[in-house]
């Protein structure tokens, strides 16, 4: 049985439109006004119920799901369970949900909140299975990641991550949705851009001092920071080290993902300025795929860049691979993972291809892999990481993700990226510098977040920097009170 649309009515005290729509999307349903189908989410006393009134006259009612406390998160949970149940009955099919009813980007935030709320470490996996329908493997994985993060970073201390965004790349990958442009060749333009970055950086230094914040990680990302000229890149590193490498900083990361703009000179500049962690990302070890996605380097270029880094003073190296790139078979992906295993990096991030609407590939039949093959390959990535002595330490999910899976970061003991944890779990202050960067200030209640996204457009960012810096400082107003 196929549904083509639905309408939504509800009488809950919270707006449940988005979570209900997310569950309906699993069945290929899109909300349309005036539809003959009607989906109602309603409350009966202290319970949530969903009702499907089909165009064929059928009326299907879910069981009541008890709402334990009158907060939006609990209403969302019960509404999702009710909608899932009634739609499965209407469609006469059971859905395989790799992440249960969790549809957000950061499932780890939920695990942390449950632990903060009194759920024990031993009880957490079963709680996630019962209340959020997570499969046992996913529940255990999320629990292990959450506990590792809590050992590495305490949410009580005012530990801060700092992100510097460089919005340039040498070319645009076909799967990419990041707001990056092609790097300008003109040295003067690059230097003028860095003038703004330095101004932004100095405003962040003031915030650190004003609110007694302890910067523990610095991350230069993008885009591809190494797409800058050697002169401009060296200047970026020097002013970052001079202003932000404070006594509490435990890691300094540079995203050098593209081997086509990597050089020995840039590596020497990173060594000189104290960079301790670097990403060199092939995404695949097949030249045919690199050509298909618009990368202007070869697998041999990646190996050469990786070898340079391995013989440098930079102690931690990360590599990324993407499952589901155009034209790749399961055997292709396995070969790439086996190739990375032979290199033995300190960190490995296994991504599942996600296409946002701004990506050139969006809307096309981009992957030859089935959801089942993607799930198998994600598991194989975990096996490769385990063989290298790595543990999973952070994960995140995205919309339009192949197989409804997750991106998982693995790290050898002592090499996990603190910034990745700070940025993903949103339990620590993150200060963003540069276009498209985000500043996040968690509030004292542990649930709310003050946030400022810098403009993606370069001209808007550079032309309004003083006003933007002031808006960022106002995020701390509640903290001051």
C-alpha positions as CSV (number, residue, x, y, z in Angstrom):
1,X,0.0,0.0,0.0
2,X,1.4,3.4,-0.9
3,X,0.6,6.7,0.6
4,X,1.3,9.9,-1.3
5,X,0.5,12.7,1.2
6,X,-1.0,13.5,4.6
7,X,-2.4,16.4,6.6
8,X,-1.5,17.0,10.2
9,X,-3.7,18.0,13.1
10,X,-2.7,18.1,16.7
11,X,-3.8,19.4,20.1
12,X,-0.6,19.0,22.1
13,X,0.8,22.0,24.0
14,X,3.9,21.9,21.8
15,X,4.5,22.2,18.1
16,X,5.1,18.6,16.9
17,X,5.0,19.3,13.2
18,X,8.7,18.7,12.5
19,X,9.2,15.4,14.5
20,X,5.9,14.0,13.1
21,X,6.9,15.0,9.6
22,X,10.3,13.3,10.1
23,X,8.7,10.0,11.1
24,X,6.2,10.2,8.2
25,X,9.1,10.8,5.8
26,X,10.3,7.3,6.6
27,X,7.2,6.2,4.7
28,X,7.7,8.6,1.8
29,X,4.9,10.9,3.0
30,X,4.9,14.7,2.6
31,X,2.4,17.0,4.3
32,X,-0.1,18.6,1.9
33,X,-3.1,20.7,2.9
34,X,-6.5,19.5,1.6
35,X,-5.4,15.8,1.5
36,X,-8.0,13.0,1.8
37,X,-5.6,11.4,4.3
38,X,-5.6,12.8,7.8
39,X,-3.0,12.2,10.5
40,X,-3.9,13.4,14.0
41,X,-1.6,13.6,17.0
42,X,-3.6,14.2,20.1
43,X,-3.4,13.9,23.9
44,X,-5.7,11.6,26.0
45,X,-5.1,12.6,29.6
46,X,-1.4,12.0,30.2
47,X,-0.9,10.0,27.0
48,X,-0.1,10.7,23.3
49,X,-2.2,9.0,20.6
50,X,-2.0,9.1,16.8
51,X,-4.9,8.5,14.5
52,X,-4.8,7.7,10.7
53,X,-7.9,8.4,8.8
54,X,-7.3,7.1,5.3
55,X,-8.9,8.1,2.0
56,X,-10.3,4.6,1.8
57,X,-12.3,5.2,5.0
58,X,-10.1,3.2,7.3
59,X,-9.5,4.6,10.7
60,X,-6.4,3.3,12.6
61,X,-5.6,4.3,16.2
62,X,-2.3,3.8,18.0
63,X,-2.0,2.7,21.5
64,X,-1.6,5.5,24.1
65,X,2.0,6.3,24.9
66,X,2.3,7.7,28.4
67,X,3.9,11.1,28.8
68,X,6.0,11.0,31.9
69,X,6.6,14.8,32.2
70,X,5.2,17.8,30.5
71,X,8.3,18.8,28.5
72,X,8.7,19.1,24.8
73,X,11.3,16.3,24.5
74,X,8.9,13.8,26.1
75,X,6.0,14.9,23.9
76,X,8.2,14.5,20.8
77,X,9.3,11.0,21.9
78,X,5.7,9.8,22.5
79,X,4.4,11.5,19.3
80,X,7.1,9.7,17.2
81,X,6.3,6.4,18.7
82,X,2.5,6.9,18.1
83,X,3.0,8.0,14.5
84,X,5.4,5.2,13.8
85,X,2.9,2.6,15.1
86,X,-0.1,3.9,13.3
87,X,1.7,4.3,10.0
88,X,3.2,0.8,10.2
89,X,-0.3,-0.5,10.7
90,X,-1.7,1.5,7.9
91,X,1.1,0.5,5.5
92,X,1.1,-3.1,6.7
93,X,4.9,-3.1,7.0
94,X,7.5,-2.9,9.7
95,X,10.3,-0.4,9.1
96,X,13.9,-1.2,9.9
97,X,15.2,1.9,11.8
98,X,19.0,1.7,12.4
99,X,18.6,4.6,14.9
100,X,15.1,4.0,16.2
101,X,13.0,7.1,16.5
102,X,16.1,9.4,16.8
103,X,16.1,11.7,13.8
104,X,18.4,14.5,14.9
105,X,22.0,15.2,14.1
106,X,23.4,14.6,17.6
107,X,22.1,11.4,19.3
108,X,24.9,11.7,21.8
109,X,23.2,14.8,23.4
110,X,20.3,12.6,24.4
111,X,22.6,10.0,26.0
112,X,24.4,12.7,28.0
113,X,21.1,14.3,29.2
114,X,19.8,10.9,30.3
115,X,23.0,10.3,32.3
116,X,22.8,13.8,33.8
117,X,19.2,13.0,34.7
118,X,20.1,10.0,36.8
119,X,20.0,7.0,34.4
120,X,23.0,4.8,35.3
121,X,25.7,3.8,33.0
122,X,24.6,0.1,33.2
123,X,20.9,1.0,32.5
124,X,21.5,3.4,29.6
125,X,21.7,0.9,26.7
126,X,18.5,-0.9,27.7
127,X,16.7,2.5,28.3
128,X,17.6,3.7,24.8
129,X,16.3,0.4,23.4
130,X,13.0,0.5,25.3
131,X,12.2,4.2,25.0
132,X,13.7,5.2,21.7
133,X,13.7,1.8,19.8
134,X,17.5,1.8,19.2
135,X,18.8,-1.6,18.1
136,X,21.1,-3.1,20.8
137,X,24.3,-2.5,18.8
138,X,23.5,1.2,18.4
139,X,22.4,1.6,22.0
140,X,25.7,0.1,23.2
141,X,27.8,2.2,20.7
142,X,26.1,5.4,21.8
143,X,26.6,4.5,25.5
144,X,30.3,3.7,25.0
145,X,31.0,6.9,23.1
146,X,29.2,9.0,25.7
147,X,31.1,7.5,28.6
148,X,34.4,8.0,26.8
149,X,33.6,11.6,26.1
150,X,32.8,12.2,29.8
151,X,36.2,10.8,30.8
152,X,38.0,13.0,28.3
153,X,36.1,16.3,28.9
154,X,34.2,17.4,32.0
155,X,31.1,19.6,31.2
156,X,31.5,21.3,34.6
157,X,34.8,23.0,33.7
158,X,34.7,26.1,31.4
159,X,36.6,24.3,28.6
160,X,36.3,26.1,25.3
161,X,36.9,25.0,21.7
162,X,37.9,27.5,19.1
163,X,37.1,27.1,15.4
164,X,38.6,29.2,12.6
165,X,36.8,28.8,9.3
166,X,38.6,29.3,6.0
167,X,35.9,29.1,3.3
168,X,38.1,28.3,0.3
169,X,38.9,25.1,-1.7
170,X,41.0,24.4,-4.8
171,X,37.9,22.8,-6.5
172,X,34.3,22.0,-5.6
173,X,33.6,18.3,-4.9
174,X,30.3,17.2,-6.4
175,X,28.9,15.8,-3.1
176,X,29.9,18.9,-1.1
177,X,27.3,21.3,0.5
178,X,29.7,23.4,2.6
179,X,29.6,27.1,1.8
180,X,33.1,27.3,0.3
181,X,34.3,29.1,-2.8
182,X,37.2,28.5,-5.1
183,X,40.3,30.0,-3.4
184,X,41.2,33.4,-5.0
185,X,44.6,33.3,-6.7
186,X,45.3,37.0,-5.9
187,X,47.7,37.2,-2.9
188,X,46.3,40.6,-2.0
189,X,42.7,39.3,-1.7
190,X,43.9,36.5,0.6
191,X,45.8,38.9,2.8
192,X,42.8,41.3,3.1
193,X,40.7,38.3,4.1
194,X,43.2,37.4,6.8
195,X,43.1,41.0,8.1
196,X,39.4,40.3,8.9
197,X,40.2,36.9,10.4
198,X,42.7,38.6,12.7
199,X,40.3,41.2,13.7
200,X,37.7,38.6,14.5
201,X,40.3,36.6,16.4
202,X,41.3,39.5,18.6
203,X,37.6,40.0,19.5
204,X,37.5,36.3,20.6
205,X,40.7,36.8,22.7
206,X,38.8,39.6,24.6
207,X,35.9,37.2,25.3
208,X,38.2,34.6,26.7
209,X,39.7,37.1,29.1
210,X,36.4,38.8,30.0
211,X,34.6,35.5,31.0
212,X,37.7,33.6,32.3
213,X,37.2,30.9,29.7
214,X,39.8,28.1,29.4
215,X,40.6,27.4,25.7
216,X,41.5,23.7,25.4
217,X,41.3,23.2,21.6
218,X,41.9,25.2,18.5
219,X,40.7,23.9,15.1
220,X,41.4,25.5,11.7
221,X,38.9,24.1,9.2
222,X,36.9,25.1,6.1
223,X,36.8,24.6,3.3
224,X,40.4,23.7,3.0
225,X,42.8,26.1,4.9
226,X,45.8,24.8,3.0
227,X,44.3,26.1,-0.2
228,X,45.7,29.5,0.8
229,X,49.1,30.4,-0.6
230,X,52.1,29.4,1.4
231,X,52.6,33.0,2.5
232,X,49.0,33.5,3.6
233,X,48.8,30.1,5.2
234,X,52.0,30.8,7.2
235,X,50.5,34.1,8.4
236,X,47.3,32.4,9.4
237,X,49.2,29.9,11.6
238,X,51.4,32.5,13.1
239,X,48.6,34.8,14.2
240,X,46.6,31.8,15.5
241,X,49.6,30.6,17.6
242,X,50.4,34.1,18.9
243,X,46.8,34.9,20.0
244,X,45.1,31.6,20.8
245,X,47.7,29.0,21.8
246,X,47.1,29.8,25.5
247,X,48.5,27.7,28.4
248,X,45.3,25.5,28.6
249,X,45.3,24.5,24.9
250,X,45.8,20.7,24.6
251,X,45.4,20.3,20.8
252,X,45.9,22.4,17.7
253,X,44.3,20.9,14.6
254,X,44.5,21.9,10.9
255,X,42.2,20.5,8.3
256,X,44.6,19.7,5.4
257,X,42.2,17.4,3.7
258,X,43.0,18.1,0.1
259,X,46.4,16.7,-1.1
260,X,46.3,18.9,-4.2
261,X,47.1,22.0,-2.1
262,X,49.4,20.4,0.4
263,X,53.2,21.1,0.3
264,X,56.3,20.6,2.3
265,X,56.5,24.3,3.0
266,X,53.0,24.3,4.5
267,X,53.9,21.3,6.6
268,X,57.0,23.1,7.9
269,X,54.9,26.1,8.8
270,X,52.5,23.9,10.8
271,X,55.4,22.2,12.7
272,X,56.9,25.6,13.5
273,X,53.6,26.9,15.0
274,X,52.9,23.9,17.2
275,X,50.1,22.1,15.2
276,X,49.6,18.8,17.0
277,X,46.8,17.2,14.8
278,X,46.2,17.2,11.1
279,X,43.6,15.7,8.7
280,X,44.7,14.4,5.3
281,X,41.6,13.0,3.7
282,X,41.5,10.9,0.6
283,X,37.7,10.1,0.9
284,X,38.5,7.1,-1.4
285,X,41.6,5.2,-2.7
286,X,40.3,5.0,-6.3
287,X,41.4,7.4,-9.0
288,X,38.2,6.8,-11.0
289,X,36.1,8.1,-8.1
290,X,38.3,11.1,-7.4
291,X,37.8,12.1,-11.1
292,X,34.1,11.5,-10.8
293,X,33.6,13.7,-7.7
294,X,35.7,16.6,-9.1
295,X,38.9,16.2,-7.1
296,X,42.1,17.4,-8.8
297,X,44.5,15.0,-7.2
298,X,45.3,11.3,-7.4
299,X,45.6,8.5,-4.9
300,X,49.4,8.8,-5.3
301,X,49.2,12.4,-4.2
302,X,47.4,11.4,-1.1
303,X,50.0,8.8,-0.2
304,X,52.8,11.4,-0.8
305,X,51.1,13.9,1.5
306,X,50.4,11.3,4.2
307,X,54.0,10.1,4.1
308,X,55.2,13.7,4.6
309,X,53.1,14.2,7.6
310,X,54.1,10.8,9.1
311,X,57.7,11.9,9.0
312,X,57.0,15.3,10.6
313,X,56.7,16.3,14.3
314,X,52.9,16.4,14.1
315,X,51.9,13.5,16.3
316,X,48.3,12.8,15.4
317,X,47.0,12.1,11.8
318,X,43.4,11.6,10.8
319,X,42.0,10.3,7.6
320,X,38.4,10.3,6.3
321,X,36.7,7.9,4.0
322,X,33.2,8.2,2.5
323,X,30.9,5.2,1.9
324,X,28.6,5.6,-1.1
325,X,30.5,7.8,-3.5
326,X,29.3,7.7,-7.1
327,X,30.0,4.4,-8.9
328,X,31.7,2.7,-6.1
329,X,30.9,-0.9,-5.2
330,X,31.1,-2.5,-1.8
331,X,34.4,-4.1,-2.9
332,X,35.7,-0.7,-3.8
333,X,34.9,0.7,-0.4
334,X,36.4,-2.3,1.3
335,X,39.6,-1.9,-0.7
336,X,39.9,1.7,0.5
337,X,39.3,0.8,4.1
338,X,42.0,-2.0,3.8
339,X,44.3,0.6,2.3
340,X,43.8,2.9,5.2
341,X,44.3,0.0,7.6
342,X,47.8,-0.6,6.1
343,X,48.7,3.1,6.7
344,X,47.7,2.9,10.4
345,X,46.6,6.5,11.1
346,X,45.8,7.6,14.6
347,X,42.2,8.6,13.8
348,X,39.8,7.3,11.2
349,X,36.4,8.9,10.4
350,X,34.0,6.8,8.4
351,X,31.4,8.9,6.7
352,X,28.2,7.7,4.9
353,X,27.5,9.9,1.9
354,X,25.0,12.7,2.7
355,X,23.7,15.0,0.0
356,X,22.2,18.3,1.1
357,X,20.2,20.4,-1.3
358,X,23.1,22.7,-2.1
359,X,25.3,19.8,-3.3
360,X,25.7,19.4,-7.1
361,X,24.8,15.7,-6.8
362,X,21.6,16.3,-4.9
363,X,18.6,14.6,-6.4
364,X,20.6,12.3,-8.6
365,X,20.9,8.5,-8.3
366,X,24.3,9.1,-6.8
367,X,25.2,5.8,-5.1
368,X,25.2,2.2,-6.5
369,X,25.1,0.8,-2.9
370,X,22.0,-0.5,-1.2
371,X,21.2,0.6,2.3
372,X,22.0,-3.0,3.4
373,X,25.5,-2.8,1.8
374,X,26.1,0.7,3.3
375,X,25.2,-0.7,6.8
376,X,27.6,-3.7,6.2
377,X,30.4,-1.3,5.2
378,X,29.9,0.9,8.2
379,X,30.3,-2.2,10.3
380,X,33.4,-3.2,8.4
381,X,34.8,0.3,9.0
382,X,34.4,-0.3,12.7
383,X,36.3,-3.6,12.3
384,X,39.2,-1.9,10.6
385,X,39.3,0.7,13.3
386,X,39.2,-1.9,16.0
387,X,42.1,-3.8,14.3
388,X,44.1,-0.6,14.5
389,X,43.4,-0.3,18.3
390,X,40.9,2.5,17.9
391,X,37.7,3.3,19.8
392,X,34.6,5.1,18.5
393,X,34.6,8.6,20.2
394,X,32.1,10.7,18.4
395,X,29.3,10.3,15.9
396,X,26.7,12.4,14.1
397,X,23.9,11.9,11.7
398,X,22.5,14.0,8.8
399,X,19.4,14.2,6.7
400,X,19.4,12.5,3.3
401,X,22.1,10.1,4.6
402,X,22.5,6.8,2.7
403,X,20.8,4.0,4.7
404,X,19.8,6.3,7.5
405,X,23.1,5.5,9.2
406,X,25.8,7.7,10.9
407,X,29.3,9.2,10.6
408,X,31.6,7.7,13.2
409,X,35.0,9.0,14.3
410,X,37.5,6.5,15.7
411,X,40.7,7.2,17.7
412,X,43.6,5.4,19.1
413,X,44.1,5.8,22.8
414,X,45.1,9.3,23.7
415,X,44.5,10.8,20.2
416,X,40.7,11.6,20.3
417,X,40.0,15.2,19.0
418,X,38.7,17.3,21.9
419,X,37.3,19.8,19.5
420,X,35.2,17.2,17.7
421,X,33.6,16.3,21.0
422,X,33.1,19.9,22.1
423,X,31.5,20.8,18.7
424,X,29.3,17.8,18.4
425,X,27.9,17.3,21.9
426,X,27.3,21.0,22.6
427,X,28.1,20.7,26.3
428,X,31.0,23.2,26.1
429,X,31.4,26.7,24.7
430,X,32.6,26.8,21.1
431,X,33.8,30.1,19.7
432,X,33.6,30.5,16.0
433,X,35.9,32.8,13.9
434,X,35.4,33.4,10.2
435,X,32.6,33.0,7.6
436,X,30.0,30.3,8.3
437,X,31.5,29.5,11.7
438,X,29.2,29.0,14.7
439,X,29.5,30.1,18.3
440,X,27.6,28.0,20.8
441,X,27.2,28.9,24.5
442,X,25.4,26.2,26.6
443,X,23.1,27.6,29.3
444,X,23.2,26.7,33.0
445,X,20.1,24.6,32.7
446,X,21.9,22.1,30.5
447,X,19.2,22.1,27.9
448,X,19.3,25.4,26.1
449,X,22.0,26.9,23.8
450,X,22.7,30.5,22.7
451,X,24.1,30.4,19.2
452,X,25.3,32.7,16.5
453,X,26.1,31.6,12.9
454,X,28.5,33.9,11.1
455,X,27.3,34.8,7.6
456,X,28.3,32.3,4.8
457,X,28.7,35.1,2.3
458,X,32.2,36.5,2.5
459,X,31.2,40.1,1.7
460,X,28.5,40.1,4.4
461,X,30.9,38.8,6.9
462,X,33.8,41.2,6.2
463,X,31.4,44.2,5.9
464,X,29.7,43.7,9.2
465,X,32.4,42.3,11.5
466,X,32.1,44.8,14.4
467,X,28.4,44.2,14.6
468,X,28.8,40.4,14.4
469,X,31.5,40.5,17.1
470,X,29.1,42.4,19.4
471,X,26.3,39.9,18.7
472,X,28.6,37.1,19.6
473,X,29.6,38.7,22.9
474,X,25.9,39.1,23.8
475,X,25.5,35.3,23.8
476,X,27.3,35.4,27.2
477,X,24.8,37.9,28.7
478,X,22.8,35.1,30.5
479,X,26.1,33.7,31.8
480,X,27.0,37.0,33.4
481,X,23.7,37.2,35.2
